[in-house]
Amino acid sequence: MYKWMFFALLCPVMLLAQQPSQVLRGQVLDAVTGRPLEGATVLLRPGSLGGVANEGGRFRIAQVPVGRYEVEVAFLGYETLVQSEVPVESGREQVLQFQLSPTSAALEEVVVMANRSSAPMLMPLSAKTITIDQVRRFPASYYDPGRLAAAYAGVVNTNDQANGLSIRGQSPNNMAWQLEGIQILNPNHTPNAGTFADRTTLNSGGVNMLSAQLLDNSRLYTGAFAADQGNALSGVLDMGLRPGNNEQHEFTAQAGLIGLDITAEGPFAQNSKASFLVNYRYSTVGLLTLAGIDFGEEAINFQDLAFHLVFPGRRGGRLTLFGMGGMSSNRFEGQGDPALRETDKDLFAIDYESAMGIAGATYRRPVGQRGAFHLAAGVSVIDQRRSSFSLVDSLNLRLPDLYLEDDNQLSLLSGHAYFRQGLGASAYAQLGVSVRRFGLQSPAPERGGIPAQTETILAPYFSFNGDIGARLSYQLGLHVPAYAEADAIFAEPRLSLSYQLSKRWSLSAAYGRHSQMANPYYNLEEWAQPARAAHWGLGANWAMREGLSFQAELFYHTLFDAPVLENGFGLFVSFTEPDAWNWLPTALPAVSAEGRQFGLELSLEQYLSKGYYYLANLTLYDAAYRLEGEERYRDSRYNGQFISNLTVGKEWQKAKSESVTRTIGLNLRLNYLGGFREQPIRADFSQEVGYTVFDFSAGYTEKLSNFFRSDLRFYLKKSKPKYSTTLALDIQNLTNQENQAYRYYDILKQEVSERFQLSLIPILTYRVSF
């Protein structure tokens, strides 16, 4: 009798112990030096769980029930950091790193309100953090931070088939991709996706080669960059790699329409603090295509392999090694049967292949009591080939060989080193240098290909950051890029100010000069001079309550010294075009162009708290350009004039049984923006030569219809004691809206026709972590 009573009393305890929970651990560091902050407190909300950092700055909170939390990190003399939207899943430990900034107001409570990121922003304006949790939660992101960036103010995805980003009305070519703080070449599969005539682009593609299983948070900068950023005119997307778990081995597998992902991570050996993280992905569409299943017009295939190795050193140092390789192909067979041809594309067979690789390393260590040294270096290479031939011998085509066949290799050696020294209570200085060496080779110059060329950019810089009193913060910097082959050196000042009106209101202002090397595809007889820009910004931030913020920003950007090119049908400006291969420039006239973009961005964001979140923003802007000697501005290619986004989501979490917790999520995104602009098509001449000819002298006078798209994401998560699963369904273009992509002259129909963006696409994904 007594033993049964004892067992009955013990059962609730046993059941409670089986409820899904996980370890939340990490490290708290000084943001300036990287030194651990012993004694920092870490608290979870809701609830009363917490921990204290040890002498290595490390903390550990065990038995955290699965769910979402706000994490508050505090240390005397530093700003208190509140990070929202931290998920805890049973399948893998949640490992975080927090960087706290010193403050001169040591006796006051200074709280960084409504902050999603665990690392401080160097610039208060035009900077956004994209978390991997958002990538997995926001609808139709394809698990790609590039696509998710278009949910923020001022950013537009230029085509549904790719992740090209037009920032504040500029061309996608004007932005830069970075990985672990160094610039890289286009990190996307099928970089011809969504382009006119399937030509290669510099900065976009169908799918990011770096799987979301490998990525950490990303930073998007859309104007007035900090002094350490360079070679970009519109924006910078800096992707981070997460370290693997250095205490236990974990595995993740994901299968969906995008691809089959397998990820492994863990310590190199028992009691080792070094960790590895490796991921392999193969296109699911490619597998089904090999099985004989037809997906329509094109056969698309890709695969990639990536790794990240982390080796902690003595005295707070750390060495990392990372690398990635990816291959993709896109094949279109055309129609040999005349009765089955619907558009002029059916008259051609197109074969496209692309291979890309990245290898790099970073090293950092504290120096003295207030200093830190950081070094990063890497190389990225792209080899891409495209061939096309007509299925009809009698076609009256006058295209040069280069138009039908591309074969080129791009390379980039990139490095960045800096020394940072703390000065006083909250000030620090940073002195650094970045180097970039671009190369372009085309094996077929005798057929009109581009001659081999290089451009080397050496850019020393310095910045000084600090506070004046308890309310005013500033950053003063100078970036000095030297373009070796172009024989040009610029002094680019950078300035940022932030004033704390009250605990919840702040004002910010920023200014910066920037430059970017000429598009390598445009180089003809000599390397064109870099285009330049000046950015002004003025903003206000209202932390309405913890987790809810409102932002307003006025921006004014000018572009100048932009190359103008002649292609035989008129002049066009380099910074207006996303794809140089379309227009086949033949000369560099002795004129330049200037542009301007100005507008207002309004954003309201509620971070995921109490089961719901939303992100709403509106951008009103104008983007225009003019040739040297002209008085009036012309509309630019991406002058849609307005961008509006609404993303809203809700989560329901319930304990299904004593050992299973179920979470259901429903997310909706609405996107409505002004249509882009095109040059008019010369139909008579297009009919004569057999391909689309634009009237470049007219400018972008033809406006496409406004764009509307709705996306839905539903997911079901199940957390069990030893593993977790997620079943997700994305529906892109829920209402099957027909949005115009571009117009062209159809030589089969002998009329101007239009192509549309993607129709309704369901994407089912299943993920398991253990």
N, C-alpha and C positions, 0 to 999 in steps of 0.2 A: 504494500500500500504506500509506504513512505517513498519507495524508489519511483513510483509513478507520479507522486506529487512533486518530487524533485525534478523529474523529467519535464513535467508540465510547466514548472517555473522556468526551466532552462530554455525551453523552446523559443519564446520571444527573443531572448538574447541571441540564440543561434540564427534566427531568421533575420534579425537586425544586422548581424555580422555579414550576412550574405547579400545585403543590399548593395547594388553597384556603387562603387566609389573609386577614387583614384588619387594618386599623389600629385600635388602641385608644388613644384620646387623651382629654384632658380638662383639668380645672383643679383646683387645690388651694387652698382658701380658709380664712381664719380664720372660725370659726363665729360669732364675736361681731361682728366689724366687716365681714366680707366682703372683706377685703384679701387679695391673693394671697400665698402662702407660697413665696417663691423658695428653691430648694434642697431642697424636700420630695422624698423618694424614693418611688417607686412600683414595687413588685415583684409579679410574677405567679407564682402557684403552681397547678399543678405547672410545673416548668421554671425557667429562670434569666433570663427576659426581664425588663426593667425600664427605668426612665427617671428623670430628675431634672427637676423643675419649673423653668422659666426665670423671668425677672424678672416675668412676668405670671402666674406660678403655673401655667402651661400645660406639659403634658408630652405626649409622643407616642411610642408604641411601635409600630413598623412590623413587618410580616410575622409577625403573631401567628397561628399555626395555629388553624383553627376548633375550637371546643369550649367547655368551661366552665372558669372559673378563679376562684380566690380572689385578691383584690387587696389587698395590704397597703400602707398609706400611712403614712409616718412623718416626723416633724419634731421637732427638739429643743425641749423645753418644751411639747409637745402630746401628747395621748393618741394612741397608735398605733391606727389604724382598720383592721380587717380586714373587707372586704365579700365575702360569699359569693355564689355562684350568678350570676356575671357571664357571660352568654353572648356568644360572639364568632361572628358569622355572616358569610359571604362577601358577602352581598347589600348590606350597609350597614355603615358605620363604627360602632363602639361609642364613644359620647361620654359621659363620666361627669363628675360634679362631686362633689368630696369636701370636706366641711367638718370641720375638726379643731378640737377644743375645747382651750383652754389648760389646763394642769394645774400645780398648785403643787408636785407631786412631780417636779420637772424632772430629778432625777438618778436616778430610778427608772424601770423599764420599766412603763408603765401601758398595757395593751392592752385595747381594747374587743373582748371576745371574742364570737364567734358573732353578729356584727352583720350583718343583711341590708341595712340602709339606709346610704347615704352621708352622711346628715344626722343630727345628734344629736337625741335625744328631749329635750324640755324637762321631761317628767315620767317618772320611772322606772316607775311603776305604770300599769296599765290602758291601755297604749299599744302599738299594733301597726302594723307597716309592711306594706303590700300592694304587691308589685312587679308590673309588667306582665309580667315573665317568669312569675310565678305564675299570673296571669290567663290566660296562653296555655298553661299546663301543667296546672293543676288541672282535674279533670273537671267538665263541665256548668256552667261558670261563665258561659256565654254572653258571654265576654270582658268581663265586668262586675265591677268591684271590689266593688260592693254585694253581689252574690251570693256572691263568694268570701269575703267577711267572715264568712259563716256557717260557714266551716270552722274558725274560731277559738273559743276557750272563751268561754262566756257569751252567744253570739250565735246567734239562731235566725231563719231565713227563714220568715216567717209563712204563705207560700203559694207553691207551686211555680210559679205563673204570674207571679209578680212578685218584686221584690227588697226587700220591706218587712222591716225588721230590728227584731226585738224583742230588746233588750239587757238581760240580767239580769232578765227578766220584765216589762219595761215595754212600753208601747204604742209602735209605730213613730212615732207622732206626736211622741214626746218626744225624738227625735233631730234633728240639724241637718245639712244638706248644706253643704259649703263648696267653693269653687273658687279656687285660688291664694290661700288664706287669708281670703277674704271669704265671708259667708253668701249662699247663693242659694236660690231656690225649687226645688221638686221637679224635678230634671233628667232625668226619665224619660218615655219614650213610653208611651202608653196607661196613664195613671195610674188607670184604673178596673179594671185587670187583677186578677183573683183576688179581687175584693171582693164582698160580699153585694149582690145586685141591681145589680151593675155601676156602683156609685156612685164618685165621685171621691175620691181620698185626697190627703193633703198631702205624703207623703214616700216614695212607692213607685210602681212601674210595671213594665211588662213588660220593657223594654230601656232601658239607659242611653243618653241622647242623645249622649254623648261617646264616640266610637269608641276602642277600645284602641290604634289606630294613632296617636292624638293624645296619649293620657294618659301621664303619668310615674307615679312611685310615689304611692300614697295613704296617708294616715295615719288610723287608726281609734282614737278615744279612747272608752273605755267607763266612765270614772269618774274623779272627783277631777281635773277638767280644770285646765290651767294658767291663769294669770291673764288671758291674752289671749283665752280662749274664753268665749262667753256665749250666752244664749238657747237653752239645751238642758238637758234633765233626765237623759237616759239616755246619750247618746253623740254624737259628732261624727265625720263622715266627710269628711275634707279631701282633695280630689283635686288633683293637680298636673298641669300641662301641660309636656311636654318641649319644649325648643327645637329648631328645625330645624337640620339640618347647615349650618354657615356656611362650609364649604370646598368642597363639591361637591354637585351635584344628585342626589337619590335618589328612587326611586319605589317604591310598594308597592301591590299590588292583591290584594284578598281577596274570594272568593266563597263563599257558604254559605247555609244556610237562614235565618240571621239577616239577612243583607243582602249587598249588593254594595258593597265599600269601594274607594275610589281615593284614594291619598295622594301628595302631591308636597311636596318640601322642598328647600331649598338656600339659597345666598347670594343677596342681591338683585342683586349685580353682582360682577364680577371684582375680587378684592382687597378685597371688602367683608366686614366682620365681622358685619354685620346678616344675619338669616336669616328665612325664612318657612317655615311649615308649614301646609298646608291639606288638609282631608279632606272628601270627600262620600260619603254612604252612602244607598242606596235599598233598601227592604225587598225581599228576594227573594220572599217570600210574596206581597207586593203585585204584583210582576211576573207571577208565575204565576197569581194571581187574575185579573189583567187578561187573561191568555191563556185564561181560561175554566176553569182547574183549580180544583176545589172542595176546600177543606181542612176541611170539616166545618161546625160550628155558625156560626162567625163569620168575617167577612172583615176581616182586619187589614192595615193598610198604614201605613208610616211612611217618612220621609226626613229627613236632617239634613245640615247644612253647618257646618263649624267651622274656625277658623284661629287661629294663634298667631304673632305677629310679635315678634322680639327685636332691639333696637337697643342694642348696647354703647356706652357713652359714655366720655368722658375721665375720668381719675382713678378708675377702677373703677366708675363709675356704670352703670346699666342701665335701659332703658325697655322695657316689653312692652305689647303690645296684643293682646287676645283677644276672641273672639266665637263665638257658636253660635246656630243657629236650627234648630228641628225641628218637624215636623208629623206627627200620627198620627191614625188613625181606626179605629173598631171598629164594624162593622155586623152586626146580627142581624136576619134577615128574618122569623123566626117561621114558623108553618105555617098556611096558610089552609085546608088540607084537614084536617078533624077526625080523619080516620082515621090521619093521620101524627103527631099530637100525642102526645108521650110525657111531658112535664112541663109545669108551668104556664108556664114561660118561652116555650114554643111558642105561647102565646096572645098574645104581644106582638111588636111590631117595635121595635127599639132602634137608634138612630143616635147615635154618640158621636164627637166631634172635639176635638182638643186641639192647640194651637200654643204653642210656648215659645221665647223668645229671651233671650240673655245677651250683654252687651257690657261690657268692663272693661279696666282698665289697671293696671299696677304700675310703680313707680319706686323705685329704691334707689341709695344711694351712700354711700361711707365719709365720715366727718366727722372731721377731725383724724387723730391716730394711733391712737386707741382707740375711736372712735365710729362709728355707722352710722345712717342715716335710711332709713325704708321707708314707702311710701305705696301703698295699693291701693284701688281704687274700682270699682264696677260697678252695673249695673241688670239685673234679670231680670223677665220678664213672662210670664204664662200666661193664655191665653184658651181656655176650655173650654166646650163645649156638649153637652148630652145631651137627646134627645127620645125619648119612648116613647108608643106608643098601642096600644090593645087591638084585636085582630083579631076580637073577638066583642063586638057591641054590647050583648048582654044580660047581660054580667058585672056582678055586684053589687059595684062598686068604689067606695069612699068616700075615695080618696086625694086630698089637695089637689094642685093643679096643680104645685107645686114638686117633689112626689115623682116626677112623670112628666117634668118638664122642668127641666133645670139650664142656666143661662146666667150665667157669672160670669167676671170678670177679676181676677187677683191680680197685684200688683206689689211689688217690693222694691228700694229704693235702699240700697246697702250700701257702707260705707267703713271703712278701718282704717289708722291711721297710728301709727308709734312711733319713738322715738329710743332707741338702745341705746348705753351707754357702758361700756367696760371699766374695771375698778377693780382694781388690783393684778395679781398674776400670773394668777389664774384666776377672779376675781369680776367680775360685771358687773351693771348695773342697767338696767331697761327701763321707759320711761314711754310710755304709749300711750293711744289713744282709738278706740273703734269706734262707728259710728252705723248704725242700721237704721231704715228707714221702710217699713212694710208698708201696702198698700192693698188693699181688696176692693170691687169694684163688681158689682152685679147689675142688669141692665137692666129687670127685671120685678118691682119691689117691689110693684106693685099686685096681683100674683098670689101674694103671699106670699113673694116673694124677699127676700133679706137686704139691708137698707139699706147704702148706701155707708159705709165706715168706714176709719179709719187708726189705726195705732199707731206711735209713734216711740220708739226706744230709744237713749239716749245713754249710753255706758258708758266712762268713763275708768278706767284701771287702772295699777298699777305692779307690778313684780316685782324681786326682788333675789336673785341666784344666786351661790353661791360655795362654797368648801371651808373646813372647819375641820380643819387638819392634812392628812395624806395619805389618810385613810380616810373622813371624813364629808363629804358634800355636801348642800347644802340649797337649796331655793327657797322664798322667802317672798313672797307677793303679796296684792293686794287689788283686787277687781273691784267697781265701784260703778255698777250699771245704774240709770238713771232712765227709768221708763215714763211718757211724757208724758200720754197720754190716760187711762191708769189712775190717774194721780196717785200713783205709788208709786216710792220710792227704797230700794234695799237696799245694805247693805255686806256683801260676800261675800268673806271671807278664804280664801286658798288656801295650803297648806303641804305641802311634800314633803321627805322626808329619805331619804338613802341611805347605808348604812354598809357598807364593804368589809371583810368579815371576813378574807378571804384573797384570793389572786389569782383564785380561782374561785368563791368564795361571797360573796354580798352580801344584805343585808336592806334593805327599803324600807318606808316608811310615808307615807300621804298623807291629807289632809283637804281638803274644799272645800265651800263653799256655792254653790248655783246657782239660777237662776230661768229661767222661760220664759213668754213672753206667752201669753195665752189663745188657743185655737184660733179663728181668725177666723170659721169656720162656726158657732161656738157663740154668737157675739155676738148678743144680742137687743135689749133696751131700752138697755143700756149696756155698755161694755167690761168684761168680767170681770177680776178681779184676776189677775195672773200666779201660776202655780203655782210652788212653791219646793221645793228639795231640799237634803239634806246627804249627802255621800259620805264614808265612811271606808274605808281600805284598808290592809292589811298583807301584805307579800309577801316571798318569798325566791327568789333566782335562783342556780342552780348551773350554771356553765359547765363541764360534765363534760369536755369537750375542745373544741378549736377546731372549730366547726361543729355541736356537739351541746349543747343546753341543756335544763334542767328548771326550770320555774317553778311556784310555788304562790302563790295569792293568796286571802286572806280579804277579803270585802267586806260592808259594811253600808250600805244607802242608805235614807233616809227621805224621804217626800214629804209636803208639807203645804200648806194654803191652796189646795187644788185645787177648782175650781168644780164644783158639783153642779147638775144640770139636771133639769127636769120635762118629760116628753114626752106627758103625757096618760095614760100607762100605768104611771107610777111614776117614781122617782128613779134617775138613773144618774150615774156619776162621769166627768168629762171625760178623765182620764188612762188610763182602762181601754179606751176605744173607739178603733179605728183609723180609723173612717169616720163623721164627724159627719152626713153626709147621710142615713144609714140611719134615724136615730132621730127626726128632726124635733123638736128641743127647742122648747118653747113658753114656758118661764119659767126664771128663775134664782132658786131658793129661797134663803132667808137661812141656808143651812148650807154647810159646806165638808167636805172629806174629807181623810184622810191615808192614806198607804201606806207600806209598808216592803218592802225586798228584802234578803235576806242569803244568803250562800252561800260555797262554796269552789270555786275553779278550779284544776285541775291540768293542766299542759301539758308534753309532751315533744316536742322538735323536733330533727330531724336535717336540716340544710341539705343541698342537693344537692351531694354530694361523692363521688368515686370511682364515679359512675354511679347513685347511689340517694339517696333522701330519704324521710322520713316525718314526719308531724305527727299526734300523738295527744293528745286532751284530754278531760277529764271535768269537768262542772260539776254540782254539787249545790246547789240553791237553793230558796228559798221566796219567793213574791211574794203579798202580801195588801193589803187596804185596809179601811177602816171609815169610816162616816159620822160626822159630828160628834155626840157624845153617846152613841155606841155603845161598849161595852166590848170586844167580841170582834171580831177581824179576820175578813174574808171572803176566800176565794180570789179572786185577780185573774184576768182574762181569759187571761193568758199564763203562768199558774203551772203549767208542765209538770213542775217539780220536778227534772228531770235532763236533761242534754244530753251526748251522747257523739259524738265524731267520730274517724275514722281515715282519713287520706289517705296513701297510699304510692305511690311511683313508682320506675321504673327506666329508665335510658337505656343504650343500647348504641351506641357510635360505632365506625365502621370505615371505613378508606380503601377505597372500592370500586374505584377505579383511581387512576392518578397524578394525575388532575385532579378527582376526585369523592370527597367524603366523605359518608357516609350515617350518619344518626342515627335510631335507632328508640326511641320512648318508649312506655311502658305505665304508666298511672296509674289507681288505683282509690280511690274514696272511699266510706266507709260512714258513715251518719248514723242514729242511733237516739236518740229523745228522747220525753219524756213528752207526752201529748196535751194540747191546750189545753182551755179550759173555756168553756161557753156558758150563757146563761140559758134556763130552760125555756120552751117554746112553749105558749101558751094556745090549744090546738087548737079548742075550742068557739068562742071569740071570733074566731079566725082564719077559721074557716069562715063565720061570720056576716058579717064585713066584706070577706072576699075577699083578704086578704094576711096575711103572717106577723106575729103579734103576740107579743112576748116578755113574760114576767113579770119586769119589772125589779125588783120588790120582793124577789124570791127570791135575787138575786145569781147568781153563776156556779156553780151547783150541778151542772150537767151536764158530765161529762168526756168528751172525745173519746178514741178509742183511741190508744195509743202509735203514734208515727210511725217507719217504717223506710224508708230509701231507699239504694240502691247505684247509683253512677255510674261509668262507665268511659270513659277517654279513651286513644285510640291515635293516635300521630302518626309520620309518616315525613318527615324532613328530608333534603334533598339540597343540599349546598354545592358550587358550582362556582366557578371563578375569578372570574366576573363577576356572578353572581347566586345566589340560594338559593331553594328552594321548600319548602313545608310542606303536606303532606296530612294532615288530622286527622279522626278520627271520634269524636264524643261519643255515648254512649248514656246518656240520663238515665232513671233508674228501671229499671235493668237487669233486675230480677226482676219487673217489671210489678206492683209492690205496689199494692193499693188502700188508699190512706190517706184518711181522712175529712178534708174541708175544712170543712164546716159543715152544720148541719141547718136545714130550713125547712119551712113548711107549703105543700104542693102543692095549689093550689086545683082543679087538674084531677083529681088522684087523691083529693082530700079526705082527706089523711093527712099526717103528719109524715114527710118524706123527707130524704135526705142527698145531698150532692154530694161527689165525690171529687177528690183532687188529680190531677195529670197522670199519665197512663199512660206506658208505654215510648215514648221519643222518640229516634230517631237523628238526629244533626246532622252533616252532612259539610261540611268547609271546606277550601278550597285557597287558599294564600297564596304570592305571589311577590314578592321584593324585589330591586331592581337599581339 
